[in-house]
Amino acid sequence: MVCMENTKRLCYDNKVILAPMVRINTLPMRLLALDYGADIVYTEELIDHRLIRCYRKVNETLQSVDFIDKSDATVVFRTCSREKHNVVLQIGTSDPERAAKAAQVVEQDVAGIDINMGCPKDFSLKGGMGAALLFNPDKACAILSAVVSAVKIPVTCKIRVLQDVDDTVALCKKLSATGVAAICVHGRTIKERPMHSNRNHFIKAISEALDIPVIANGGSKEIKVFEDIIKFKNLTGCSSVMIARSAEKNCSIFKQDGKLELFTVIRDYLRHAIDYDNVAPNTKYCIQNMLQNIQETERGRNFLESTSLQQICDLWDIGDYCRQKQKKMNCLRFEERDVVCN
Ligand code: FNR
């Protein structure tokens, strides 16, 4: 197995990884996961069409790199130097050429590219993306081969298991022959939901059959503390583990010395949201997913009524940090436009 850790090429062996999560894995959450000890952080799935429409802009005020959709000026992907060697961008695609183009758009700013081959949502399936690719292995392999040849950074794919273990192993062997650096396996079939148990024995069989790193996923129901991550790793015989829901609820699951109290996590998250000017609706959505039923409290009810980042920060006693940072950012923006700011 070639794993060139010393040449800065991302290595997928023996890693604990933040799984891709739509709307959750924007920059603040990825930085938070890195703070707490995650080795690799995946972005949310970004659709190839949208990435291809983006242009790259260095944001001097935030010290970030932004990929902005030309058609509506929205920031599709924001990243920064802190995560450059740890971030993997996940693409939703059904076409080799488009996938390769989309990967090239972001190649210089990320450490790896992942192709989503596990999403069971109608939107993905109807477009021939996500889990639809599990049932079209030739297309899946064509996409991976095209991306592997188009970029210099490592490429991975994230799949769900098929109904039969031998079929799943055979599929993984085909996929691995394209030159991917690792395969991530969520141990549920396309029809199975979180309440169904994860097929850890499928992941173990795949891990034994392949000579590239296999990343185990799907264990969050049993992952309450860091030691459970190690148990999941041992159960599946995998070299690495990827975590979604346990991290969505409390990202400090990555801390080897124990989880932090939730409100501390929220404050740490909010500091990154302020620093990178994360939009209020996305910030609110992420905190809502952390709070779950704590939303019934008075603070929770006030939170539900909040509409700005400042209001959210005031509720968690870091309003002053938000005010000062936003003032500084506004000054920097004015300076860029040559206006004096007191
Ligand atoms: C997901 N998942 C997911 N998977 C993926 O490949 N791309 C994505 O964008 C998303 N988005 C997403 C959003 C949210 C809110 C959740 C909870 C999940 C699936 C996720 O990465 C993972 O495969 C499953 O959640 C199983 O892992 P856990 O939760 O048991 O660790």
Residues whose N, C-alpha, C, O or C-beta is under 5 A from the ligand:
A	BS01	FNR	A19 P20 M21 V22 E44 E45 N116 K158 H186 N217 G218 G219 S220 K221 M242 I243 A244 R245 S246
